[in-house]
Amino acid sequence: MRIEEDIKLDFRDVLIRPKRSTLSSRKEVDLERHYDFKHSGLSWSGVPIMASNMDGVGTFEMAKALSALRLFTVLKKGYTVAEHRAGSENIMYNDTFAVSTGTSDMEFAKLGIILQNNPDISFICIDIANGYSEHFGDFVEKVRKEFTNKTIIAGNVVTADMTQELVLRGADIVKVGIGPGSVCTTRIQTGVGYPQLSAIIECADAAHGLGAHIIADGGCTCPGDVAKAFGAGADFVMLGGMLAGHDEGGGEIKDNKVTFYGMSSDTAMEKHHGGVAEYRSSEGRTVEIPYRGAVKHTIQDLLGGLRSTCTYVGASCLKQLPKCTTFIRVNRQINDVFLK
């Protein structure tokens, strides 16, 4: 046993310090990024905000709506081969969504069929809660060898060493985050995790040193948190709870509320696996959240906040935001007198 005594930070522990700016309007800020991926050799341009591959978020309907705005969606795992064939045809751009897979032999076979039927899909997301197993690294390497021209997203991890390991195994983009999500209880059930802001800073540094990229996955509760994630060096920011409750996510609306749950919750495991296996416990919540209408209104608010962040620090484009960001540690972020 050992203790690391240097302080690790979360979004709530910091604010971004304002700086002089030559920008006169939020209209001047360019939020699009262009990335070239290390292993696939492919390029991508767009607004690097992602819908998470969760039920109620990572749907074909969400992908259609976000694709029109050049945002990205990681599709949920539960879609069948037939649903992929039908749904993919309705998305405006083939490079604005990823197909998700786990690491079982059955899921690998399903992935192969989906990509055979939809050869224009260019992104694969290999997604498990614990990216630290040797099996996971082996699977990333297996997918890289089988699909050499696809851009591979892999995770989740929270440390520099495993970020580098996954990149060396064939990942183009590493997904960063263990336990920060709004409906995730991993930290409660296991005591395992890493404050998300520090995880982003450390993993981004590791990935960028190898010519790869990262996704900040989880922990964002407002547009300001998204700005902090980009300021910390994230190439993409993935959102679950912030994009839940919209028309595009599906689900039944009852009393103006929608059910939202973590993908390791009792609800998800009952739906997808017939229940919680006797050797594990639930690591997710099931909650009722307000119905929020069309997602375009939330996206407009989010992008407006992000542009405003850039004007406060003098960043004319999203690419410049990390260079213009200075974080200051705080004991209190906001006046919450009317939030109680």
C-alpha positions, 0 to 999 in steps of 0.5 A: 500500500502507498499514498499519493499525496499530491492533490487531484482535482475535479471540475468543482475544484477550479475556475478558469481565470479570465484574461485580456481578449481581442475578441469582440463577439462570441460569433468570432469563435470557431468551435470546430476541430480537425484531427488526424488519427494515429493508427487509422490514418483517417481525418475528422472535422467537426465540433468535438462533443459526443453523445454517450453510448447509453440508453436514452442518449446514444440513439440513431435519432440522437446521431441524426440530430447531432450529425446535422450540427457536426457533433458526434454520437457513440451508439449504444451497444444494444442495437441489433445488426438489422437496426444498424443496417436501417439506422445508419442510412438516416444519419447525415455523415458517416464520420459522426457516429461510432458503433460500440462493442464489448470484448466478448467473442459474440460481440466481436462477431457482431461487430464484424457483421455490422461493419461488413454491412456498413463499410462506410462506418469509420469509428469503433468504440470498444467500451468496458467499465474497467480498461485495466485488464490485460484482456481488454488490451488484447482485445484492442490489439485484436480489433486493430489487426482486424480493422486496420482502417477504422478509428478505434476509441477504447476505454475507460482508464484514468491514468497516463500509463494505461492511456499509453498502453492502449495507444500502443495496442492500437487505440486512436482515441482513449476514453478517460473517466472512472466513476464521475458520471451522474448515474454511476455508483462505481466509486461508492461500490468499489472505492475506485476512481480518479478526480476527472479534471486531473485524469484529463490533464494527465491522460491528455499529456500521455496521449498527445505525446504519442500522437493520439487523442482522448475523450473526457467521459463523464462528470460534466454537469453544465457548459462550464464543466465542458469548457474546463474539460477542453481547457484541460486538454481533452480532444473530445468531451462525452456527455450522458446526463446532459443529453438525457431526457430529450426527444431524440433519446426515446423512452416513455414520458410520464408526468413530464419526466423520463427515466435515465439510468447507468449502464451498470445499473439494475435497470440496464442489466435487467434489460440487457442481461436478464438481471444482475449476475450473482457474482457482481453488484449494481454500479449505477443509479436509475433516476427520473429526470425532467423531459427536455424537448428537442436536443437542439436547444440544449446544444445551442445553450452548450455551444453558446457557453463554450464560445463565451468561455473562449471570449473570456480567455482570448481564444479565437478557436477551440484549439487555442483554449488549452493554451489560454486556460489558467485554472485557479483552485477555489473553495466555492464556485457559485452562489447557490442561494436560489438553487436549494 
